[in-house]
Every structure is written in structure tokens, then in C-alpha cells.
Amino acid sequence: MRRELVLVFGARVTWGVAALVAAVVGHSFVLAVDLYGQASASVAAGSLAAREFEPLLAILRPTIGGWSFCATLIGPVLAARVLAAEKDRRTFHARLLALGSAPRLLARKALAAWLGLLLLAAPIVVCALAWLAAGGHLDVRESCVVLLGVALHAGWIAAVSTAAAAWSASTPQATALALLLSVSPWILDAAGEFAALAWLGPVQRLSISPHLAGFERAVLQPGAVAWLVLAWLGALVLACIGARDDWTRGRRGASAVLVCVATLATLLAADRWRGGWDLSEAQHSSLPRSIALAVEALPSPLVLDIGLDRDDARRAQLEQDVVLRLELVRPDLVVRFPLDGAASSAGVRGGDYGRILVQVGDRAVETFSTSRRELITLLFEAAQRPMPAWEYPPYAGHPQVLGGGARSAVAVVVYLLIPLLLGAVALTKPGERAR
Amino acid sequence: MLASPFVRHYVAGVDASWDIVDLLRASPTGLVLPITGMFRERARRDVEAALVEARASELDAVTQELAMRAAELDAAIEGLTAALPAAERAAAAAQAALDAVAARGAAGLVRHADVEIARTMTRKASLREHTLRRQIEGNAAHEVGARTDKTWVRSEPHGGRLSVARPRRPSGHATPGFIERALAPGPLTTPAATCTAMPMPPVLELSGMALRLGGRDVLAGVSFSVEAGEIVVVIGPNGAGKTLLLELVVGARPLQAGQVLGRGVPLTGLATRAGLLAWVADEARPTAEMRVVQLLAEAARIGGAPAQLRELIIAQLALGPHLRARAGVLSRGERHRVAIAEAMLLRRPLTVLDEPLAAFDPLQRAAACELLRGLAREGHALLMTVHEMHAAEHIADRIILLHEGRVLAQGPLAALRASAGRETGDLEDIFVALLNRSRDAA
């Protein structure tokens, strides 16, 4: 393992990239702080409620967004290098023979790559600490869940990059393939944004993004964790097959297809595992407690037929808000999108477009509103049960305006100090002599 | 073996005094020479006294280690002797079964394939019995060596260090030396002279190896074997298929046709290959970010190489000055030496090297050849490609001339001479003659 760690942390490129990523993450953080501060000023004017100010969503999430962007585009370069560098140096097969086990060697490489990607995520922690030092608020528990999502995402990039490197002959090939795999979720996610990509809809759940969404709201979903871990394992098994240069192409290809099919089957099975725990501060990612208990007692089946296209912003908002909250209390909730099956949604957009059918048991009611409260009310109406009083969870919100001095200090730390520190470490690492 | 800090301190003192002497000699006065001469003599006496002291303490340590090894080997012999009767019975039963099957096979009652299966099973049983015998004999020989080795350990000042001299013994001597046994790949590999019960299968046996790339037969019907303690060198013109052949052997390419056996067992998986061989690719560059000492320590840990072997390989490949350097800053030749040292420290029965001597200057090449020959003497088999005919001639026990994917000639140099129809001439002449003859024939 030591060799793999040295390959990652002893390389100048790792620290150089970390410095670059630190600057991007810092920029995301400063932008988020500025926006949050401007909006927080409205609370004093009474135009916005303090309850709406969640540092989790407004500070941490945009900062992580900066990391996620870099990890997707630059992370594969570092992660694939752990294995590909040895192929370039013509020592990979000798190491396989020395250890006598491909899974052992590849697991070490993936683990080292993962730790390297976590180094890129270190600026997130620094930004969070800077925010706390400047007087901001962050809940430790919910921040940990968010960082767990980051770690799982990093693990996925490390695993697919290792697989890409195992199937490649050189670093350029490995990097290109790893990048392709790394950005593939963006292509699948785009299916949710454009009707033109609706044909990708059925595979949209194979993107990593829907499985990371819960972590961003501090909701710990065992199904999402299982999905991500299975995706890692599938990628590592593929890497083991790719590393077997002594197998014929046919054998490697057939084995890879089998592993892909088995992995997809297990991923789909894990995807059906709904529910989870809301670990956010004051459980503000859940429905109010009284409502949640009442929804739990509603008869089955609980069905939402949502007549919205993939590229409709209201649909994404519904999925991330009402559906996520309902699934926490009712994992058996069935959500259907009838327009997804239509050949061309343009023709369907008539008077029925935007209709949401809420079915509880054998009774259904409909609405065109996507409001959380409206939909929950309709659930009880369909069930012909009284709805308990809607009480917001005791979450006070944390508006925060960062003053001139504090903002400048934060900016200096995240824009200059951290990138320069990482850059300085990069300069201490020796380069490699070409000949 | 490194001298104690005490000795190093005095050696440094002597060096310093010599510097002073040189300085004063060069000075215009020249009057203080007798005084510096006295100083130098005194320093030399101090060093000698310190060396004697260090030698005594090292001998104590070696004696203790040898006694411990002897005790361990006693225990191993007891265990193996207990297992031997069962193995003998199994071998006898397998032989009887084989005879019966062979008789039925001769009578046409059993398929030929079944006879072959029975034959293989019998060979495995015999091999098991033979292995146990060899282990017992090997351990007994080691034990004798462990009890007597201390007489072979002597120390002498050499470049400010203490070194352990290798005992000179005639070829085929049954008792290896302490350092030589440190070089041995494991308890199973004892000198061939101790093996009398049954010939072991070759370390490596290739038969009918063929490879087709891009619609061209780059290897066709290549067959040869490598015995324990043998250095087999593959030579041939560029594009003859030398590297491809080695890549097939180590499993860096899929085998399309033919068979590769290691110790009589097909090398089909990574684990079986890993148990048999180590590989150094052409132009291999060890992990650039690691220090040489870390790379060697890791290889020694994996191979279970003792410190003496590590010291010997470091000295022989002149890696001492580079131990603290990162592999990435080394020159091409230095990096290649590190790669070879890593492979040697893995202590596998067979080491496969692609152009191991290509990046060396003549002195380094001679030292590397000496190391490789020393390893071969201890039972290691080496299969390598070499481009420099002089080096190949110097190091090879057997030479395989590959041309256009086929074995043109193989054998010791004398056999190749005979093939080329020459009574004299070096390998380069023979190489050219055989290739020309092949081209003329084509």
C-alpha cells in the first residue's frame, strides 16, 4: 500500500491539482457566502423569513459543487494515474506477479486514488472551518452526512478511473476513458433536463447524481449507500478483468459483459431500496412531525402520477422536495411520470399538462399545484382523513451577513493561503527524469 | 555488512588524516611530514583494533543466527519425515493404478486419454514424494551448513566497510554457504547435487508456442525448457519475437497456442505464475516517487529476502550511493539496476528479464553478470533476452537463436558453433553465419 500512497502523495501533479481545486472550491465558497449575506440582509428588512436560511444548502452545497465539478473533470486524471503510471513505466505486470493477486493490487490502487481525491476535498473542510471562524453556523451532524456523500462520490470516481486504467495501455488512454466515465452521469442527468434526451430516461437512475441528492440534504439513505458501494465493487471487478493481460480478448470481453449485467441488476435492486434517516438539523428536510406520523398511517397504495415533462423545472423541484420527504416516511410511495412514455411530449401538452394525480388506497384526487403543502393536503383529502395541524419543525434558520474584515480574511484564506500552501507542497516534490 | 558506528568514526578519522597529509605534502614547507606520518600510523592502528572488535561481535551474532536456524531445521525435518511414508504409499498406489490402466490401455479397454490422466496423477504423487525427500535432504544440508558456516564468515576492511566473503566451493558441493543459502529461492531449491531420487521437471517448459499478430505469425512452434540453475539467453535480430516470447511466458499477453509449464504444472493463472517467476520488462522504470531503499525493502519483504542478500545485491549492482535517492531522478542504467534488484529480491525460482544488460556500461555489465551467475549457481533459473553478443556469450549456459518467430538454433555455444559449421569464432560470428544460412535457404 505504501507504494500506492507514494504514487499519489509523492507526485507533484497531485499537489498541483489540489492547489487548483482549492482555488475553485474557495471561489465557490466566497460566492456562496456573498449571496447568502445579501439574502440574509433581507431578513432584517422583514421580507424573508429567517427559517429559510439553511447554511447546509446555501453555503456547504455550493462549496461542494465546486469540488464536484473539479473532481469530475480533473479527479480522473489523478485517480487513473495511480495504475496507468505503472503501465507507462512498464512495471505493472511485474507488480502483479510480485503480489500474485490482481484484486489485492487494484483494491490498493483504488484506495490510494480515493485518498488522493479526498485530498482534493480538504479545502471544503477548510472553507467550513473558515465559515465557523467568521461566526457562521454549521451543524456538525448534517455536515458529516454531506461530507459522507463527498467521500462516496470520490470513491466512485476512484473506482471507475481504476477500471479505466486497467483496461487501457497508457496514461493518455486511461485518462480519456476515465474522464468519459466520470462525466457520463452528466449525460444521464441531462436526460432530466431536455425532452430531446427523453430516450435516456429509463437509464437516468443509473446516474450517480440521484443517489447523491439525499446526502446534500443530510438525508442518509441506505439504498443510496448500497448503490454507490455496489457501483464501486462492480468497477473494481471490471478493473480486475481488465488487468488480466493473459486472458484472451474474448474471455475478457465476455467476463466484462457478465460483470456489467450483474452490476446493473444489483444496482437496480439497490435503487428500489427507498427510505432513510433525516439527519439534518431539527429534521428540517422532513415533513413536520405530526404530518409525518399521519402520512405513515395512510392506507396503501400511495401513488403520485405527475404529468410533467423531464425538462420542466417544477418536476425536479417536486422530486427533490415533496417526493424526497414523502419517501422518508412512506418508502412504498409510487411515483409515476405518464408523459415519459409518450412518443412526443409536445403533442401531449394540452389541458392536462401539469396535472398531478394523488391516489391513496382506491381514491384519487388531482391538482395542478406543485406546492408541498397542497399535495400533502390532497393526500389526506384522498384518504378522507383529517389533516393534522401543519407545524413547521423548530428550525430557526441561520441568516448571516459577513462583514468587511471577516469576509476579507475568509477570502485571503481560501483564495490565497490554501492554494499557495498546496502549491508549495507541490514544489517540494521532485519531478521525474525523462531519460 | 556495515561496520559499527565506532569503526566508521575511525575510518573517517583516517580519511581526514590522509587529507591533511596530502595538504601538507603540497605545502612549500614540507617540514612537518614526519609528524603527519606518525599521526597516520596511529590512526591506522586504531582502525585495525576497531575492526577486530567489530569482527568479533559480528561473528557472535552470526553464530547465534546459525544456531537458531539449525534448531528450526531440526523441527522441519521431523515434520517432513513423518509425512514421507504416506507420500510413499500414495506414489506406490498411483504407480500400481497406472500399471493397471496402462495394461488395460494396451489391451484397448481404456481410452488413451484416460491412460494419460492416470500417468499425470502418478507423476503428481511421485512429485509430492520427491518434494518431501528433497525438503528433508535440503533441510539436512542446510542444517549441516548452519552448524559449520561460522568458519566461512570472515571479515575484512573494504572501502570502510566490513564485508562477508563468499566461500569458494567446488561445483556440485552439497553444502551451500550461509550467504549462498540466503540467495536460494526457498527451502525447495537445493543444489542439484543433492537430488538423486528423481529428476525434477524443468522450471519452465515451453512447447509449441505460437502467436499471430496483425495477420502475421510472429512466433511459431517455439519449444524449449529452462532448468533450475540455468541461464538461458534468447538472441535474435530485431523483430525476431524475443520480447513477445517473454511476454507470453510471464502472462503479459494471452497465449494463443502451445503450452507453458512451470515445474510440470501449466501456468494458466496469475497465482501459479506469481509463485514461479519474477519479471523485469525492457526499459522498466521503478516507481519514480519512491526512494531506492524503499523499493528494495518492499521487494525484500515480499520475497522474504534476508538482509545479507539485500546487502549483496546492493553492493553487486552498485546501488549503495543511490539508496536515499528517489528512483525518478536516477539515470536509465541506474533505474534498470534497481528494477533488476527488485526482481532478484523477490527470490522466485525463475526470473525473466528483457534486455537486462542493455543500459549498462561495461563495468556495470560485468558486475550484473557476476550477480546473475551467482544466483544461477544457487539454483535460480534465468531466462533473458540479450542484444550484446559478447554479454550473451559470457553469461549464457544455453543460447536460443530466434529468427522470424522460430527457433533457428539452440544449445551451448559449442553446439551453436557446430550448427553453424564452425570450429572457432565468437557468438557474433555464429549469429551472422546462422542468419545468413537461414536467409540463403529461404
Interface residues (C-beta under 8 A of the other chain):
Chain A: R2 R3 V6 L7 G10 A11 E86 R89 R90 T91 H93 A94 L96 L97 A98 L99 G100 S101 A102 R244 D245 D246 W247 T248 R249 R251 K429 P430 G431 E432 R433 R435
Chain B: V250 G251 A252 R253 P254 L255 Q256 L270 A271 R273 A274 G275 L277 A278 W279 V280 A281 D282 E283 A284 R285 P286 T287 A288 E289 M290 Q294 L295 E298 A299 I302 R326 G328 V329 L330 S331 R332 A339 E342 A343 L346
